Amino acid sequence: ALVSSSSSLQRHAIASDCTQLSRAMSDPSDNELGNEEEDETKANNLADPEIVTKYRLAGDIATKTLAKLCEMIVPGKSPLEISEAGDAMINEACAAVYSKSKLEKGVAFPTCVSVNNCVGHFCPLKDEDGPPLAPGDIVKLDLGVHIDAYATQVAFTLVVPNADGSAPTMANLKAMDVIKAAHDASELMQRMFKVGAKGSEMSAMVEAVATSYGVSAVQGVLSHQSKKHVIDGNRCVNNKPTVEHKVDEVTFEANDVFSFDVVLSTGEGKSNEQSARTTIFKRAVDQTYKLKMKTSRAFFSEVNKRFSTFPFTLRALADSRAAKMGVVECVNHELMESYPVLYEKPGEVV
């Protein structure tokens, strides 16, 4: 198996094997199902160099965007400004590739800027920005890019420096421990990603690393398998297994693609929603409902045309004010899945 990653900043890994795939035989009555399975296998066969090229191109754009955003992590910058810049960079870079083709490309996950005890998914609207960054703040950047619906995601954590660029005095000394622990666990996860390895082994490793640094793995965080059009597949690895958060065992196979998400905290590793508005949603493609409100129907129509199966931010809609109203009925009737903004206890660092 070849374990590859476009950058040390990139948390997307591909396990590939160039072994020729055998074509399964089926009864005539199973032809339709067999064709669907064959099409899905073909669309996710990493023996096809064109598919690997699209993954790597998406990863390259994501990594370069992340590097540029890291330069914006300075005192006075707002989360909104950074988030908008990230999405704009992604769309501009994607527009420059496959320019003569009509294939889908762009943001696979909106740029999130989650500070200090915010676990993730903070992607504010224009009138709901967070406080400007201050020296010593711990900032987590998170974004995704897709080319022809093959998506990669990247994430990075860094400390806001002083105005002169020097290192700030840290109020919470455990912040350095949790950052180093998350880095070590992420590096180990990529090295463990081999054919035959098990997800439970990764979960145990994350717990062991967290314990060694005196920090906690955050509950409810999953590392998902990715496929074409699918950013959060059913096969996944648990960041911290608990009675409330259980997943089926995963044994990694050739041609698997996973996005590894390692999230650690100086606190207990338990998160909850607070006052921040949820702004990131994804179409639930297996659900149907006849919407009653005109604003809801307009919102739903625009989402289907522009965002396909990937998460999007309400800020990206033509009218974000109308989107805030239209999304409510869609969520109430399970046409949209939400990505709530989650927080640890105040004073902790994630």
C-alpha positions as a printed Julia matrix, in Angstrom:
350×3 Matrix{Float64}:
   0.0     0.0     0.0
   1.14    3.51   -0.75
   0.3     6.01    1.96
   0.48    9.5     0.51
  -0.24   13.06    1.58
   0.33   16.23   -0.45
   1.72   18.16    2.53
   2.5    17.9     6.21
  -0.36   20.38    6.69
  -2.76   18.13    4.83
  -4.9    15.73    6.83
  -6.15   13.82    3.79
  -4.49   10.49    3.09
  -4.87    7.95    0.3
  -4.13    4.24    0.6
  -3.75    2.97   -2.95
  -2.89   -0.28   -4.69
  -2.46   -0.67   -8.44
  -3.72   -4.27   -8.37
  -6.26   -4.88  -11.15
  -9.8    -4.97   -9.74
 -11.8    -8.09  -10.66
 -15.3    -7.62  -12.05
 -17.96   -9.4    -9.98
 -20.43  -11.67  -11.76
 -24.13  -11.05  -11.19
 -27.46  -12.61  -12.08
 -29.52  -10.9   -14.82
 -31.99   -9.74  -12.16
 -29.15   -7.93  -10.4
 -27.9    -6.08  -13.48
 -29.06   -2.64  -12.4
 -27.56   -2.95   -8.93
 -24.42   -4.45  -10.4
 -24.04   -1.56  -12.82
 -24.41    0.94  -10.01
 -21.78   -0.84   -7.94
 -19.48   -1.07  -10.95
 -19.9     2.65  -11.67
 -19.12    3.53   -8.04
 -16.09    1.25   -8.05
 -14.84    2.84  -11.26
 -15.4     6.37   -9.91
 -13.31    5.6    -6.81
 -10.62    3.37   -8.29
  -7.28    4.97   -7.47
  -5.6     2.79  -10.08
  -6.97    5.45  -12.44
  -4.26    8.16  -12.53
  -6.81   10.84  -13.47
  -8.64   10.34  -10.16
  -5.4    10.55   -8.17
  -4.47   13.7   -10.1
  -7.75   15.35   -9.08
  -7.24   14.43   -5.42
  -3.69   15.76   -5.49
  -4.72   18.95   -7.3
  -7.44   19.59   -4.72
  -4.91   18.89   -1.96
  -2.39   21.28   -3.5
  -4.96   24.09   -3.69
  -6.11   23.41   -0.13
  -2.57   23.37    1.25
  -1.52   26.57   -0.53
  -4.7    28.31    0.62
  -4.05   27.22    4.19
  -0.47   28.53    4.04
  -1.71   31.95    2.87
  -4.33   32.05    5.61
  -1.67   31.3     8.23
   0.0    34.57    7.23
  -3.25   36.39    8.08
  -3.25   35.16   11.68
  -2.16   38.44   13.28
  -3.65   40.72   15.96
  -6.69   42.66   14.8
  -7.79   40.31   12.02
 -11.35   39.09   12.3
 -12.57   35.51   11.8
 -14.96   36.76    9.1
 -12.17   38.42    7.12
 -10.05   35.26    7.23
 -12.98   32.96    6.4
 -14.06   35.04    3.41
 -10.47   35.21    2.15
 -10.09   31.43    2.35
 -13.21   30.69    0.33
 -12.28   33.35   -2.24
  -8.79   31.89   -2.67
 -10.22   28.41   -3.2
 -12.73   29.54   -5.81
 -10.1    31.58   -7.67
  -7.61   28.72   -7.73
 -10.25   26.2    -8.83
 -11.41   28.49  -11.64
  -7.91   28.33  -13.12
  -7.88   24.51  -13.49
  -9.92   22.41  -15.9
 -11.14   25.76  -17.23
 -12.46   24.25  -20.47
 -14.4    21.55  -18.65
 -17.8    21.73  -16.95
 -16.81   19.45  -14.09
 -17.69   20.51  -10.54
 -14.97   22.19   -8.47
 -14.65   24.62   -5.6
 -15.19   24.71   -1.85
 -15.73   21.26   -0.33
 -15.94   22.66    3.2
 -16.19   26.38    4.04
 -13.2    28.02    5.7
 -13.68   27.91    9.46
 -11.76   30.03   11.98
 -12.33   28.6    15.45
 -10.59   30.39   18.34
  -9.49   29.11   21.76
 -12.25   26.96   23.31
 -14.27   26.8    20.08
 -14.05   23.21   18.85
 -14.96   24.01   15.25
 -17.36   25.1    12.49
 -17.14   28.84   13.23
 -17.84   30.43    9.84
 -19.61   33.71   10.65
 -22.05   35.75    8.59
 -21.2    39.35    7.79
 -23.23   40.76   10.67
 -22.23   38.11   13.21
 -18.42   38.24   13.3
 -16.38   37.08   16.27
 -13.95   39.25   18.27
 -10.74   40.32   16.47
  -7.75   38.1    17.08
  -5.48   38.99   20.02
  -1.92   37.92   20.87
  -1.94   34.47   22.47
  -5.21   33.33   20.91
  -5.18   29.73   19.67
  -6.64   29.65   16.14
  -7.79   26.56   14.27
  -8.12   26.89   10.5
 -10.15   24.29    8.63
 -11.16   24.12    4.94
 -11.87   21.77    2.06
 -11.45   21.75   -1.73
 -12.85   19.47   -4.4
 -12.05   18.88   -8.05
 -14.71   16.93   -9.94
 -16.27   16.05   -6.54
 -13.01   14.47   -5.24
 -12.5    16.34   -1.97
  -9.55   16.96    0.32
  -9.59   18.77    3.66
  -6.83   20.46    5.64
  -6.61   21.9     9.12
  -3.94   23.67   11.15
  -3.59   25.2    14.61
  -1.41   28.19   15.42
  -0.89   30.9    18.04
  -1.54   34.57   17.27
   1.8    36.4    17.66
   2.39   39.85   19.12
   2.02   42.83   16.8
   5.79   42.85   16.18
   5.76   39.15   15.28
   7.32   37.95   18.51
   5.93   35.06   20.53
   3.28   36.08   23.04
   3.18   35.25   26.73
   0.79   32.34   27.09
  -1.87   32.61   29.82
  -2.59   28.87   29.56
   0.66   26.92   29.5
  -1.21   23.69   28.7
  -2.05   25.21   25.31
   1.4    24.26   24.04
   0.93   20.71   25.3
  -2.39   20.24   23.53
  -1.06   21.66   20.25
   1.97   19.35   20.34
  -0.22   16.38   21.28
  -2.58   17.02   18.35
   0.41   17.3    15.99
   1.96   14.05   17.21
  -1.32   12.14   17.01
  -1.96   13.44   13.5
   1.49   12.38   12.32
   1.09    8.93   13.86
  -2.35    8.51   12.33
  -0.96    9.05    8.83
   1.82    6.53    9.47
  -0.68    3.95   10.77
  -2.87    4.3     7.68
  -2.0     1.04    5.93
  -3.91   -1.82    4.39
  -5.05   -4.12    7.18
  -4.77   -1.56    9.99
  -7.84   -0.98   12.14
  -9.64    2.18   13.18
  -9.76    1.08   16.82
  -5.96    1.0    16.84
  -5.92    4.65   15.78
  -8.47    5.58   18.45
  -6.33    3.89   21.1
  -3.24    5.72   19.84
  -4.98    9.13   20.05
  -6.06    8.37   23.63
  -2.53    7.27   24.56
  -0.96   10.42   23.1
  -3.53   12.65   24.82
  -2.93   10.93   28.16
   0.84   11.27   27.84
   0.47   15.06   27.47
  -2.17   15.39   30.17
  -4.92   16.48   27.74
  -8.17   14.96   26.44
  -9.45   13.75   23.1
 -12.68   15.54   22.19
 -15.76   13.34   22.08
 -18.03   13.13   19.04
 -15.3    13.78   16.45
 -15.1    11.28   13.58
 -12.59   10.72   10.78
 -14.62    9.74    7.72
 -13.99    7.83    4.54
 -14.27   10.0     1.44
 -15.5     9.05   -2.01
 -16.56   10.97   -5.06
 -19.38   13.3    -3.94
 -19.09   11.98   -0.37
 -17.15   13.89    2.28
 -18.41   11.94    5.31
 -18.8     8.28    4.4
 -20.25    5.65    6.74
 -16.89    4.05    7.5
 -15.18    6.16   10.15
 -12.65    6.29   12.99
 -13.63    7.6    16.42
 -11.51   10.37   17.94
 -12.58    9.18   21.42
 -14.78    6.08   21.78
 -17.44    6.38   24.51
 -20.69    4.62   25.35
 -22.59    7.46   23.62
 -20.27    7.61   20.62
 -19.66    4.18   19.11
 -18.77    3.26   15.52
 -18.3    -0.03   13.71
 -14.77   -1.33   13.39
 -12.93   -0.25   10.24
 -10.2    -2.28    8.55
  -8.43   -0.18    5.94
  -8.37   -1.5     2.4
  -6.55   -0.64   -0.81
  -8.04    2.44   -2.52
  -9.49    3.78    0.75
  -9.47    7.57    1.14
  -9.92    9.02    4.64
  -9.88   12.51    6.1
  -8.27   12.26    9.54
  -9.61   14.64   12.14
  -7.62   14.83   15.39
  -9.13   17.18   17.99
  -7.72   17.47   21.53
  -8.55   19.73   24.46
  -7.01   20.97   27.7
 -10.43   20.33   29.27
 -12.6    17.24   29.6
 -13.1    16.83   25.85
 -16.85   17.5    26.02
 -18.41   20.08   23.73
 -21.76   21.8    23.4
 -23.53   24.51   21.44
 -23.63   28.08   22.72
 -24.96   31.3    21.22
 -23.07   31.22   17.89
 -25.36   30.67   14.91
 -24.98   27.49   12.86
 -24.07   28.65    9.34
 -22.77   25.47    7.66
 -25.2    22.97    6.17
 -25.24   20.08    3.71
 -27.99   18.7     1.52
 -29.48   15.44    2.82
 -29.8    13.79   -0.57
 -31.87   10.85    0.67
 -34.69   13.03    2.05
 -37.65   14.62    0.23
 -40.35   17.04    1.34
 -42.6    19.56   -0.39
 -41.6    22.9     1.11
 -44.38   25.34    1.96
 -42.59   28.7     2.19
 -41.48   30.58   -0.92
 -38.18   31.61    0.71
 -37.51   27.97    1.62
 -38.14   26.78   -1.93
 -35.88   29.49   -3.37
 -33.15   28.64   -0.88
 -33.43   24.91   -1.58
 -33.31   25.47   -5.34
 -30.16   27.57   -5.12
 -28.45   25.02   -2.89
 -29.21   22.19   -5.33
 -27.85   24.2    -8.26
 -24.67   25.49   -6.62
 -23.5    23.17   -3.86
 -24.46   19.63   -4.85
 -23.52   17.22   -2.06
 -20.89   19.31   -0.24
 -21.26   21.49    2.86
 -21.76   25.22    2.28
 -22.06   28.38    4.35
 -25.18   30.56    4.34
 -22.81   33.45    3.63
 -22.24   32.06    0.13
 -25.9    32.32   -0.84
 -27.01   35.21   -3.05
 -29.13   36.59   -0.2
 -27.84   35.42    3.17
 -30.67   37.16    5.03
 -33.27   35.19    3.09
 -31.14   32.06    3.48
 -31.33   32.38    7.28
 -35.12   32.12    6.97
 -35.25   29.53    4.2
 -32.92   27.06    5.88
 -35.17   26.71    8.95
 -37.96   24.82    7.19
 -35.4    22.68    5.35
 -33.71   21.66    8.62
 -37.03   21.06   10.38
 -37.97   18.55    7.67
 -34.48   16.98    7.48
 -33.67   18.23    3.98
 -30.46   19.77    5.37
 -27.84   18.47    7.78
 -26.27   21.07   10.06
 -22.73   21.56   11.36
 -23.24   23.38   14.68
 -20.58   25.58   16.26
 -19.32   23.67   19.31
 -17.4    24.85   22.36
 -15.44   23.44   25.27
 -15.7    25.09   28.68
 -14.52   28.74   28.83
 -10.82   29.02   29.58
  -9.94   25.72   27.92
  -8.04   25.39   24.63
  -8.91   23.09   21.73
